[in-house]
Amino acid sequence: MAIINDGDSITLGSERIRMRGIDAPEYMQTCRKDGADYPCGKLARQSLVRLVAGRPVSCSGWQRDRYGRLLGDCKTGDTDLNRAQVQSGWAVAYGDFETEEAAAKAAKAGIWAGPFDRPQAWRESHRDTPVERKHGTLASIGDALREFLRFW
């Protein structure tokens, strides 16, 4: 069972994975839309929760980041989760997916609906904030239940 930590990181078993080629708002990050702040980091995580929808996730990769996380390309079924997060506007391109980012930006999707700090810049200005929120199995069960009930 995949545990969604935030908009660009997943835990599968004991393996922590940072999704390669994308950068999503940090869990505690806020953005602006229509002159008001909103919790874009939490919404980026929820976007990934919806994409996974309780289905099995597989990730492949061979490099690790400075926190020891596997840099991975993740899928559920035929859905490329890395690409889908950028397409939906809940992650920026970070070395890949520039075409998808341009389309999301033009459509004002997700974080592109208003001004925001790029996740890397936000992290630099919030060095005392944890990089990744820990979400255990109970939180993942709650996410799955919320998504299930959303369809009823």
Secondary structure, 3 states (H helix, E strand, C coil): CEEEEECCEEEECCEEEEECCEECCCCCCCEEECCEEECHHHHHHHHHHHHHCCCCCEEEEEEECCCCCEEEEEEECCEEHHHHHHHCCCCEECCCCHHHHHHHHHCCCHHHHCCCCCHHHHHHHCCCCCCCCCCCHHHHHHHHHHHHHHCC
